[in-house]
Amino acid sequence: MTAHLATTYRRIDHRDHTAFLTTATVAGVSSVLATGNVVLAPRAVGVCRSDLREISGIRFGRRDFGHEIIGSILDCTPALANLRGRTVVFDPHPKLAHRTSGFAELVELTGDSNQLRAALVPVPAGLPDRVAVFAEPLACAVHCATRLHTATADLALSPETTIAVFGAGMAGTLISTVLTATGHRSVLLNPSSPRIEFLRSRRAMPSGVLDSHQHCPPFQRIVVATAAATPQVLATCLDMLADDGLLLIFAGTRPGDRLDTIDIDRLRRTEDLHELSRSSGRYHLAGSHGATRADFHTALKLLQQAPDAGWSPSLCVERLTTQVLGLDAAADYLTANAARGGLGKTIVQIRPPIPPES
Ligand SMILES: NC(=O)c1ccc[n+]([C@@H]2O[C@H](COP(=O)([O-])OP(=O)(O)OC[C@H]3O[C@@H](n4cnc5c(N)ncnc54)[C@H](OP(=O)(O)O)[C@@H]3O)[C@@H](O)[C@H]2O)c1
């Protein structure tokens, strides 16, 4: 590690359902053999529903508080020297030995240098921070769209039919964004109307995607992207699914969740494909989980796509951003919203964006 590194920094941690701003010290780094270290200086960090779930103590599986990060690499282990100073987005999927909260002036990452390299995705020059900060959730949406296309091909379904995306939160909206940007017809549906009204009022999606009257069930393919794959949500989706149709589960699941005899938590996490036979018909269930490096590259490319008819993925994500908070205000915001979430994306701005080169 180089000598110029600041040793203390401000960071939001959480305990007992409360997020709080604290001061931390960069840990000593060179003493642990076989591990490497990176210190990331975030400029902007998106608030994800899973961050709120971590505060509420109802997140299952991964722990990565503050993972939608764009920032620059302040310092790193010699094996990653070529990344020093680079602007990157963080990929939370490669397994690291340790990481600190992303809602912070500095983020300390510790792990095998190959895993650290895998977790840091360089961002193309010129992409504004307020857009690039969406790379991680968009990469998960890209992964889901790719899973949909492979399952469609495996089941010999028609790739031309309208895809219904059930759940118009950030996840469902970004899945519809990927489908729209790659030339696939989709309709975004939601259990209640305020989210659709929100998307309409902000012109976040082309109007056809929000017009459920244009696309009537049964659908041959449905992606479920609600906060939870509850029995009620699944029943609603199956009611809209055509016989022999595909239901792709992206929505939150937890250990033990089942649909009839199928363990849907396992199905989602292993990205499996199962047949479901009911008196109403025969269906196919598939899962989508996580994102790969290739998904990040596709997401970053989509965020660079030029607008067509007044819409593009980058315009969409900018229109989805409802507020930008500093680190001081963010802890109270995270605590207050932990239980209920909200509409649109909140971004925590930690450092000013780097101005585009003239
Ligand atoms: N597969 C993956 O790799 C992956 C990656 C990222 C996220 N996810 C999952 O995607 C889910 C959605 O993320 P998001 O950011 O869009 O979250 P979100 O904004 O909280 O989701 C809102 C959506 O969930 C519905 N909803 C809210 N509370 C619900 C409840 N208790 N039960 C059922 N539905 C409920 C909302 O309907 P109303 O508007 O009617 O309230 C709306 O459709 C997350 O929970 C996460 O587990 C999966």
The ligand as an SDF file (V2000), in Angstrom:
LIG
                    3D

 48 52  0  0  0  0  0  0  0  0999 V2000
  -32.3770  -12.9550   -9.0880 N   0  0  0  0  0  0  0  0  0  0  0  0
  -31.4600  -12.0600   -8.7730 C   0  0  0  0  0  0  0  0  0  0  0  0
  -30.3050  -12.2290   -9.0710 O   0  0  0  0  0  0  0  0  0  0  0  0
  -31.8560  -10.8030   -8.1010 C   0  0  0  0  0  0  0  0  0  0  0  0
  -31.0180   -9.6820   -8.1630 C   0  0  0  0  0  0  0  0  0  0  0  0
  -31.4650   -8.5030   -7.5580 C   0  0  0  0  0  0  0  0  0  0  0  0
  -32.6820   -8.4850   -6.9150 C   0  0  0  0  0  0  0  0  0  0  0  0
  -33.4370   -9.6180   -6.8850 N   0  0  0  0  0  0  0  0  0  0  0  0
  -34.7450   -9.6640   -6.2340 C   0  0  0  0  0  0  0  0  0  0  0  0
  -35.6150   -8.7810   -6.8730 O   0  0  0  0  0  0  0  0  0  0  0  0
  -36.5440   -8.3510   -5.9090 C   0  0  0  0  0  0  0  0  0  0  0  0
  -37.1710   -7.0550   -6.3360 C   0  0  0  0  0  0  0  0  0  0  0  0
  -36.2270   -6.0140   -6.2160 O   0  0  0  0  0  0  0  0  0  0  0  0
  -36.6790   -4.4870   -6.3040 P   0  0  0  0  0  0  0  0  0  0  0  0
  -35.4500   -3.6830   -6.1190 O   0  0  0  0  0  0  0  0  0  0  0  0
  -37.5090   -4.2610   -7.5110 O   0  0  0  0  0  0  0  0  0  0  0  0
  -37.5510   -4.4190   -4.9800 O   0  0  0  0  0  0  0  0  0  0  0  0
  -38.8250   -3.5560   -4.6770 P   0  0  0  0  0  0  0  0  0  0  0  0
  -38.7310   -2.2420   -5.3280 O   0  0  0  0  0  0  0  0  0  0  0  0
  -38.9990   -3.5930   -3.2310 O   0  0  0  0  0  0  0  0  0  0  0  0
  -40.0080   -4.4210   -5.3360 O   0  0  0  0  0  0  0  0  0  0  0  0
  -41.2090   -3.8550   -5.4780 C   0  0  0  0  0  0  0  0  0  0  0  0
  -42.1390   -4.8720   -6.0900 C   0  0  0  0  0  0  0  0  0  0  0  0
  -42.4220   -5.8980   -5.1290 O   0  0  0  0  0  0  0  0  0  0  0  0
  -43.7960   -5.8280   -4.7570 C   0  0  0  0  0  0  0  0  0  0  0  0
  -43.8400   -6.0420   -3.3160 N   0  0  0  0  0  0  0  0  0  0  0  0
  -43.5620   -5.1770   -2.3280 C   0  0  0  0  0  0  0  0  0  0  0  0
  -43.6640   -5.7770   -1.1450 N   0  0  0  0  0  0  0  0  0  0  0  0
  -44.0250   -7.0490   -1.3920 C   0  0  0  0  0  0  0  0  0  0  0  0
  -44.2740   -8.1670   -0.5730 C   0  0  0  0  0  0  0  0  0  0  0  0
  -44.1710   -8.1050    0.7560 N   0  0  0  0  0  0  0  0  0  0  0  0
  -44.6060   -9.3370   -1.1690 N   0  0  0  0  0  0  0  0  0  0  0  0
  -44.6830   -9.4220   -2.5240 C   0  0  0  0  0  0  0  0  0  0  0  0
  -44.4660   -8.3920   -3.3420 N   0  0  0  0  0  0  0  0  0  0  0  0
  -44.1310   -7.2330   -2.7860 C   0  0  0  0  0  0  0  0  0  0  0  0
  -44.2690   -4.4440   -5.1640 C   0  0  0  0  0  0  0  0  0  0  0  0
  -45.6420   -4.4160   -5.3920 O   0  0  0  0  0  0  0  0  0  0  0  0
  -46.4880   -3.1070   -4.9380 P   0  0  0  0  0  0  0  0  0  0  0  0
  -45.9960   -1.9640   -5.7590 O   0  0  0  0  0  0  0  0  0  0  0  0
  -47.9060   -3.4730   -5.2260 O   0  0  0  0  0  0  0  0  0  0  0  0
  -46.1810   -2.9360   -3.4820 O   0  0  0  0  0  0  0  0  0  0  0  0
  -43.4650   -4.2740   -6.4460 C   0  0  0  0  0  0  0  0  0  0  0  0
  -43.9960   -5.0460   -7.4830 O   0  0  0  0  0  0  0  0  0  0  0  0
  -35.7200   -8.2460   -4.6160 C   0  0  0  0  0  0  0  0  0  0  0  0
  -36.4900   -8.6190   -3.5110 O   0  0  0  0  0  0  0  0  0  0  0  0
  -34.5960   -9.2160   -4.7960 C   0  0  0  0  0  0  0  0  0  0  0  0
  -34.7130  -10.3410   -3.9530 O   0  0  0  0  0  0  0  0  0  0  0  0
  -33.0710  -10.7450   -7.4720 C   0  0  0  0  0  0  0  0  0  0  0  0
  1  2  1  0
  2  3  2  0
  2  4  1  0
  4  5  1  0
  4 48  2  0
  5  6  2  0
  6  7  1  0
  7  8  2  0
  8  9  1  0
  8 48  1  0
  9 10  1  0
  9 46  1  0
 10 11  1  0
 11 12  1  0
 11 44  1  0
 12 13  1  0
 13 14  1  0
 14 15  2  0
 14 16  1  0
 14 17  1  0
 17 18  1  0
 18 19  2  0
 18 20  1  0
 18 21  1  0
 21 22  1  0
 22 23  1  0
 23 24  1  0
 23 42  1  0
 24 25  1  0
 25 26  1  0
 25 36  1  0
 26 27  1  0
 26 35  1  0
 27 28  2  0
 28 29  1  0
 29 30  1  0
 29 35  2  0
 30 31  1  0
 30 32  2  0
 32 33  1  0
 33 34  2  0
 34 35  1  0
 36 37  1  0
 36 42  1  0
 37 38  1  0
 38 39  2  0
 38 40  1  0
 38 41  1  0
 42 43  1  0
 44 45  1  0
 44 46  1  0
 46 47  1  0
M  CHG  2   8   1  16  -1
M  END
$$$$
